[in-house]
Amino acid sequence: MTTSSHALDELITTPQQDQALLNIFRYPLTIIAAPDGYRKVSILRHFAAQHGALFVWVRLFWSQESGEGFWREFVTAIGKLSPTVAREMSKFQYPDSFEACSTVVGLLEGLCRDGHLVIVLEDFDRVETQRVDKLLQRMLQCASSQFHLVTISQSPPLLYSDGYLLFPDCNFIGKDILQFSREQTDRLATSLNKRYAASDSFWLAEYTGGWPHLIVYILSESRDKVLNRYYAARLASQMYRIAFSRELDPQMADILLVLCELQQFTLEDAIEILDKYEDADTIHQWLDTLAAETVFLSRQETTYIMCPSAVEFLQEESRKVHSSMVRIGLQNIALKYFSAGSPSLAISLLFRHHDLDGLLSLLDQHVVEEFSELVITTLFQCSEDIGIPQMAVHPIAVCQIAFILLKSDLYAQTGIRLLESLREYTLHTETLSYDREAVLGQIELTLANRQSGQIYSKGLIRLTAASPQGGVYPSWIAPSLLGSVHSSVGSMVEEVAAFQSLCASDGADYLSPIKCANITQAEYQLETGYPSKAIYYALESITDSDRKSASLISLV
């Protein structure tokens, strides 16, 4: 990637970036904190080369994490500039006292009496401790307005955030300032001899979220005369995979793998989805950390945002992960979609993640009133995977899927086969986790709906009256009934009460759901001119052991 270094050397900057760098001379402390790939060091070196101030660079390593180790490296860096000053500073093993710090600052300011002195601590997060922070605090308290301290790190240091050294008015340069703008990306493409349309450059800036290293990488590797967006997506995936393994611990990764489905969300949204795992304060802290320290998330006021390239990578990655946190989090998002009136989004989300049990659980509890092509096609694909284990646990959901498939001429036969399979399972399995008669009644009522083209109110009323629990009819049938047959809920309640009175006057107990369905079928066949079929279904509703129901033939 020879062109990458060239592009970085040019360091095309924005007015906002230029102003942030100039503010180094206005503040005693400047914090530069951003993930890898945001040009933190190179942009500062470029700025230093253009100004006459004295910059002293102290590069730090993990081996210097003790206070003494940091101090030795600090003195060594000064020694490259002035061995004399370094010898005087080395007389202090570690300048803990205010007097010692005052002496050290006096020696340092003597290096540049007529201008600004800027001490740059590169990779400061490698050595930061409370002891080091207190040393820097004392030095800044002793210094004049010509003395400036700059820390460069991947995450905001405790020096800034945790109160060891509190500078609320410090100059903070984060990734929101360092990221590439659309115009900056277009100028960079031109400098690399890419004759792209401005719209391509603008798309690239938005697609990558302004991540400088990713933009340079894509521009450097692209050879076409026009921007190949598919190739750009492949390159982006490679870079995000590296960042995913380097920047995230497993818990943070799981959070992103869930929330990437929302793309934009507030803290309240995240708490609603993740509240089973941590308290609100912890979730808030996690999100702010991810927004400040990773390339996957950013924050604009109260909204957290993922750029399109990060979303694509995370969504693809989430399909491979089956941790309980990711699975339950996605189910919570699906529930949120249902509550917002978007069942197609909920269904397609769980289907994409191969969570058939989660999808069936959702359909057990919620009604799908949207019969779009997406919903029907997705549920058809789901129906291909439904086996005996799912039928045993989610018979109501299986009925609802069949009910929706019956609405489509293309998939109606699949719906019928699904109901027939459920009926066979229900009839021939000795021990069931659900009410046999109730589910058989629902199957017959669903099939009746297919044959009649509508849901008959009397059939549903009978099924309601048949249940000691006050209604075992499918919850997904009720809205259709109330919307198309009844003008009000009140009329349904009245008919149910009347039918229950009829049962009581005949001396009958509550009717079984399967009998209710057969009576409904008989009524329909009589109305449509098939009296022989009507008699068949009517007789099906009577058994030798239950002659009390015989008088109900009069209903048909």
N, C-alpha and C positions, 0 to 999 in steps of 0.2 A: 504494500500500500504506500507507494512512494508519493502519490499525490495527496495522501492524508496529511502527512507532516507539512507539506507545502501549504495546504489549505489552512492548517492550524497556525502556521507561521504568519500568514497574512492577517489573521485575527481581525476580521471585519467585525466591528462593534456597533452597537446602537447608542443613541444619545443617552438612554437610561443607564447603560453599562458604563459609559464614559463618566457620567455624573457620579455614579456610585464609587468609581475608582478615585475620582478627584476628592471625594469626601474623606478619603484616608487622611488627608492633611487637615481636616477640620475636627476630627474626633481622636481622642487618645487611644481608643480601641476599635479595631475593625475585625469582624468575624466573617470569614468566607467559608461557607458550609454548603456542600452539595455532593451528590453521589459521584462515582467515577464517570468520566466522560463529559464533564461540564467545563473543562478548560480552566480550572481554578488557578493552577500554577502558571500556565502559559499566558493567560490574559494579564496576570499581575506582572510577570516579567516583561511583557510587551509594554505595559504601562510604565514600568520603572525605567525602561530604556529611553522613553520619550521625555522624561522629566529629570531635572538636575538634582533631585533629592538623593540622599545616601540611603540605599537599601542594604541591610545586612540579613543574609539568608541563613537560617539555622534549620537544617534538615534533620528530622528526628526519627528514631528507630525504636522498636519494641524493647531492645536491650537496655534502653535508657529510661525505663519507667520509674526508677527510684529518683528521688529528688537530687541526690548527688550526681547520678548519671546524666540527668538533664542539665545540671549546672556545668559539668565537664564539657558537654557538647556545645553549650552556649559559649563558654570561654574559648573553646577551640575555634569556633566560627569568628569570634572577634579577633583572635590571633592572626587570622588570614588578612585582616585589615590593618591591625596595629599590634605587633608583638608586645610592645611596651604596655599598652593598656591591658592586654590579656594577662601579662605577668602580675600586674597590680590586682586584677580581679581574682586571680588564682590563689591569692593569699587568704581568701575566704573559702573555707571548705564548703560552706553553704550559707549564704547571707540571710539568716533567719530574722535578724533584728531590723527595726526601722532605720537605725543608724548605719548599719552595713549596707542596706539597700540604697540609702541616700548617697553613700560614697560611690557605689557602683554606678548609679545613674549619673552622677557628676562626671565620672570617667568616660561613660558612653557619650554624653552630650558634648564632651570635649573633642570628640572625633569630628563633629560637624557644627561648629559654633555659629556659622552664618546661614544655616539652612535647616531643613527638616531631616530628622533621623528616623528611619522606619525599620523596626526589627520584625522580620517575618519568620514565624514559627510554622514550618511546613510539616504536615502530618502530625499536628498537635494532639490529635485524639489518641495517638500511640503512647504518649507519656503522661497525659494529664492525670493528676491526682489533686487532692485537696491541698496538699503541701505545696505543690507547684503553683496552684492557683493563688494561694496566699502570698507567695513570693512575687508573682506578677502584680498582684494588687498593691503591695507596698511600693514596688517600682513605679507604677503609674501615679501613686499618690505623691511621690517625691519629684516627679518629672515636670518639666516645663511644657508649654504648648507646642514646642518644636519636637517633642518626643512622641512617637507613635508605635503602637504594637498591633501587628496583624497576625491572626491565627488562621491556618488553612486546615480544614478537616472534612471528613465525609458527613459527620453529624454535628449539630450545634454543640459546642463544648459546655461542660458544667460551669465553666467560667462565665458563660452567658446565661444559662438557663436555671441553675440551681442555687444561685445566691451566694456562692463562695466569694464571687467578685461581681457585684451587681452594677451593671452599667445600662440602665434602661434607655439611654440615648446613644448607645453605641451604633456604629455603622455596620449594619447587617447586610451581607450580600449572599442571597440564597439562590436556589436554582430557578426561581421565578424571574430573577434578573439575568442570570447567566444563560438561560435558554435562548435558542435562535428564534427570531421573529420570522414572519413570512417574507418580508423584504430582505432580511439578512440572508435567508436561505436562497433567495433568487440571486442576490449579488454573489454569494459563494458559488452557486452553480455556474454563473457567468465567468468567474475567475478561474474555474476548472475547465473552461472551454466547453461547457454543456449548453447547447443551444436549445434549451427547453422553453416552452411557453411559460409565461408567468403563472398560469393556472396550475401547471405541474409542480412548480416550486412551492406555490402556496399550499397545494394538497400535501406535499411532502412535509412541510412544517407542521401542519395540523395533524397529519397521520402519525408522526413521531413524537408529538407533544413538545417539539423544539429541542429534543435531546441532541446536543451538538455532535457527539461522537457517532451516533447512529446516522445522522444526516450526512456527515462527512464520509462515513463508510459506504452508504448507499450511492452517493454521488461518485465516489472513487471507483467502485466496482461496476457501475453501470457503463455499458459501452454503446448502447443504442442511441439513435438520434433523438428519440422521444423517450420519456421516462416509462420504463416497463414496471407498472405498478404491481403486477404479480411477482416479479423478481424482487422488487423492493420489499414485499411482504415476506418472502423467504429469507432475505438478509436480516430483516428486523427480528424474525423468529430466532435466528441464530444468536443475535446479540442479547435478546431477552432471556434466552435459556442460560447464558453465562451469568447474567445479572441475577437470575432466579436462584441459582445455586450459591452465589457469592453473598448476596445481600440479605437473604431471608432465612429465618429459622422456621422450623416446621409449622409452628402456630401462626406466625405472620403469613406464611404461604397459604395456609388454609383460609385465612380471612380474605385474602385477595381472590382465591379460587371461588369463593362464594359471591363476594360483592362485585366481581367483574360482570356478573349478569345484569347488574343495574347500570353500570357505566358511570352514571352520576347519581349521587345520593347525599343525604344529610346525615348528621350524627343520629338523629331520631330514627331514620330508616335503618341504619346499621344496628342500633340498639334493639329495634323491633325484631330483627332477624337473628342477632347473635346473643340475645339476652339470657339464653340458657347456659352460656359458657362463662361470662364474666359480668361484673357490675358495670354500670354506665361510665364511671370515671375511668376504669381500666380500658374499656373500648375506645373512649375518647383519646386516651394517651396512645394507644396502639395506632389509631388512625393518623394522629398528628406525627408520630414517628415515621410511619410509612410515607406520609406526604413529604416530609423533610429529608428523609435519608435514602429513599429508593427512587428508581426511575419509573415505577409502576403507577404511582398515585401523586396527584397534586391537589392543592386546596385553593379555592377562590372564595374568600369570605367564609360563608357557612356551608359551602358545597364542596364535596370531594369529587374529583373528576379523574377518569382514566382516559388516556388518549386511545384512538382506534387501534393502533398497532399493539399496545399493551393488552387491550381487551381481547383481540384475536388470539394472542399467544396464551393468555390465561384461560380463556374459554376452551381452547383446544386441550390445554393441560388438565383442566378440571374434569374432562371426560375420562381421563386415565386414573383419577384419584377416587378412592372409595372410603375415605376416612369418615367416621361418624359425624364429625363437625361439618364437613363439606356436604354430606348427604342430607343431614337435617337442615342445614342452612338453605340449601336449594329447595327443599320442600317448603320451608317458610316463605321463600320468595314466590314459589308457585301459589301458595295460599294468599299472598299479598296480591298477586295478579288476579286471582279469582275474586277477591274482595273488591278490586278496582273495576270489575266487569270485563276482564280480558281472559276468559278461560282458554282461548287458543294459545296465548303466551304460556300459561301454566302447563297445559298439556304438552306442548312442543318442548318446553324446558325439561320436564322430567323424562320425556321420551328420548331426547338427545343424550341424556346422561344414563340411559338404560336402567332407570329406576322404576321398573314396572310395579313393584309393590307400593312404592310411594304414590304413583299415579292412581292405582286402584284404591288406595286408602283415601285419596282426595275425592275420587268419584263416589266413594261410599257416603261421604258427608256433604257433598256439594252438588248442585244442579247445574248441568250444562244446558243453557238455553240458546247457545250459538251453534247453528248447524252449517258453518262455513265449510268450504272445500278443504281448508287446512285442518280443521277439527276432524272432519270425517275421514280424510286420508290418513291422518296420524293415528286415529283410533283403529282404523283398519289394520295398519301396520302393527299396532299393539296387539290386536286380536290374534294375529298370527303366532304371537309368543305366549298367549295365555294357556296355561296348562292346568292340570288337576289341582296342584297346590294353591294356585291363585283362586280357583273356583271355590275351594274349600274355605278360604279365608275371606274372600270378597265377592260373594254372590250378588249383592246389590249392585256393585260397580260393574260386574259382568253384564247384568241385565241392562244397565244404563248404556253401556257401550253398544250392546245389540240394538237397543231402542234407537240410538243415533244412526247406526248403520242401516237400519230399516228405512230411514228417511231418504236413502240414496238408492236409486235403481241399480247403480253399478255394484254396490256392496250389500244389497238387501239379503242375498242368499247367504253371505258370510254371517250376517246378523242372525238369520234363522238357524244356521248350523251351530252358532255359538249358544243360542238358547236351547237347542236340542241336546247339545253336549252337557250343558248345565242341568237340564231336566233328567237326563240319563244318570248323571252322577248323583243327583239329589234322590232319585227314586231307588237306586240300588246300593247306596252307601248306608250301612247300618247306623253308625255313630256320626252325627253331624254337629258342627259348632253353631248352627243356626236352626231356625224353625222351618222344618221341612214343608209343612202346609203353606206357610206364608210365602216362601220362595217359589213353590210350584204355582201358587196363585199369581204371583207377579209375572212369572214366565208366560202363563196363559193370557194374562191381560195385555202383556206386551205384544204377543202374537196377534191377539184380537185387534189391537191398534193397527197393525200392519194390514190386516184383512179389511178393516172397515174404513181405513183412511182417516179416522179421527178417534178420539177417546170418548167413549160413552159415559155420561155422568152417572147413570144408574149402576154401571159396573163398578165404578170407583166408589160410589156410595156404599154398595154392598160390601165391597172389600174393606172399607172403613168400619162398617158395622160389624163385620165378622171378627174383628180383633178385640180381645179383652183389654189390650193395651191402648185402645182408642185409635188404631190406624196402623196397619202394616203395609199399606199400599206404597209403591215406590215414591220417594220424595220428588223424583224428577218428573213424575206424571202430574203432580198437583198443579204446578204453574201453568202447564198446557191446558189442563182442564179449566182452571179458573179463568184463564185468558180467553178461551174459545167457546166454552159451553155456558159457563155461569157469568152473569153480569156482576155478581157480588158474592163475597164469602158467605154472607148471611143466608142466601138461598141454598147453598150447599149444606150448611149446618142444619137448616130446617128439614131438608130431604133425608139427611142421615138420621135425624131424630125420628122422623116418620117411619123410616124403614126399620129402625130398632124397635119401635112400638109394635110394628107388624110382627116381627119375630117374637116379641114377648106375648102378644095376644094369641099367637098360634101355639104357645107353650114350648117354643123352640129355644134352645140355647143359641149363643152366637154361632153364626155360620162359619164354616171353614173357608179360607181364601180360595181354595181350588173350586169349591162349589159356587162361590160368587162369580168366578171367571166363567164357569160353564153356563151359568144363567145368563150372563152378559152375551156369550156367544149365541145362545138360543134366541135371545131377543133380536140380535142383529140378523140372524139367518131368516127369522120370520119376517122382519121388515123388508128384507131384500128379495123375498119371493122364494125361499127355500124351506118350506115347512117340514120336509123330511129331516133336513139337517137340524132344524130347530128342535124337533122332537128328540133327536139323538142327544143333543147337548143338554136338553132339559132332563132326560132320563139319567144322564151322567151325573147330574147334581143330586140324585136320590140314591141312597144305598139301603140295603135290607136292614141295616142296623140303625137307620135314621129315617124312619117313615114320617117323622114330625115335619120334615121339610116338604112333603109332597104337595101341600097346599100352595107352595110357592110357584107351582107350575102355572097358576093363574096369572102370574106376572107376565108370562110369555104367551 
